[in-house]
């Protein structure tokens, strides 16, 4: 059997071993990682979920003139009252200026009280007032419907897994943030 060009562009038989270069197609190897979600995809998904939940919470709380961020601080204080503003900053995973601004608003509404720390003159203790505790209890009941809607999205075992995965992300980002904020070894830490 004789191979005739253009009749059989690729023939690797023992008799005819040729490939017409005009028919070679570049085949791209696609790794499994290329088909998986990227870090950007995860970040955008987290952002979309957070903003959606934040808007829904703000909408539920708006008639009471409380924001989602203010509710977070009320919730944290209901779990552990009488902590310093710095402790509240860490527990809320926020920054001191934001927490201070929210506390000023909550204090003006009579929901929290800030007092000098008995041992550290620079620190301030934050406590819920009676009104703040009642407001938190009422708003917490109102948000149960929204929280249950969120929980209903998952199978029984999934919420714990999600919390673990989110904690892993938070831990890694905090570690990364700490590494970026420290001067590199061998450098003076000053910019030139």
PyMOL commands that set and color helices and strands:
alter all, ss='L'
color gray80, all
select helices_A, chain A and resi 21-23+32-35+39-64+68-79+85-91+96-108+130-151+158-181
alter helices_A, ss='H'
color red, helices_A
select strands_A, chain A and resi 10-12+17-19+83-84+112-116+124-128
alter strands_A, ss='S'
color yellow, strands_A
deselect
rebuild
show_as cartoon
